[in-house]
Amino acid sequence: MSAPNKSYDPVEVEALKPEEIERMRDEALAAFAAAGDLDALQEAKVAHTGGASPLALANREIGALPPHAKAAAGKLVGQARGAVNKALAGRQAELEAERDARVLVEEAVDVTLPHDRVPPGARHPLTTMMERVADVFVSMGYEIAEGPEVEAEWFNFDALNFGPDHPARQMQDTFFVQGPKGADGSKGADSDGESGVVLRTHTSPVQARALLDREPPVYVVCPGRVYRTDELDATHTPVFHQIELLAVDEGLTMADLKGTLDHMVQSLFGADMKTRLRPNYFPFTEPSAEMDMLCYVCKGESVGNPDRPCRTCSSEGWIELGGCGMVNPRVLTACGVDPEKYSGFAFGFGIERMLMFRHNVEDMRDMVEGDVRFTRPFGMEI
Ligand code: DAH
């Protein structure tokens, strides 16, 4: 390495002229002041204090100066670099404080906001309605009985005294899962006693199952889903719900049936409610009746009273509920119960219909489509 050049005058080295050093310092200070955030400050730091910055280059020039000139130039550059580093640290602290304050605001948690934004959901009004009805009977001592939805044709029809040619067995009304052996599915048990398999068309087969499972007295209520080959429209759905009641004991009469029906509608719709029976035919009850309940809105006052029309009962005064009757002795016999000793009553009705008139639901499709705008107004009852 060559010796320092004694004749070398630092003032002649462009990069070490005091005004140049000042300019470099001032440019650095201006750049730091102008840096709006920590990233910009990092860029300015590299540009003004990094190895290739003007002040670093100037510092390197000092090495080539003659000894007498080194001290003054070193002091000049050192002071400038000191000022630059100090300004950098100051700006850095300022920008960090700003960032911390901003993060505190941006990431603040409002502890007063509701923490539970996911709605907890609710049970379907058909389920709650079915349970409400079943509860009326459970509180009277009835037991809940359930049966399969995919049911033996024997339970769905034969045990209930539907003859082999009963129209309800037709393919057009019943979903056959499997026809009876060797038949086209339109007849009941064939000569071998082999039963077809259907989607149950009503909850009445649970009557037969309950009687076969228990010794009388039998008091059961059977809620459940049933199927018929109906198109889905405003008043029909191929899948719907029924509730069935069966009481078998010694000495039961139609008066017990009527009293039980009256108690049910009074529990569900109010103390001044009542029912009426109209003769009808069902294979599994004898005698059979259609049961109506008093319109719980107009209480019959809309009948013959054009000034007070009632939408709920179409001013008929009564609302049709379902079917009922005294259990046909042939059903008791088919289920191993002695009809000489025991008698029974039964009834069954649709839950969808009850929901329709109780809550003014006009379109049955609303009940199956699962739109929460339909179910939400029924509330959160569980
Ligand atoms: N199972 C009948 C239906 O679906 C309703 C019914 C009628 C049920 C009379 C009964 C009854 O228990 O006794 O149409």
Residues whose N, C-alpha, C, O or C-beta is under 5 A from the ligand:
A	BS01	DAH	T201 H202 S204 L245 F282 T285 G323 C324 G325 A346 F347 G348
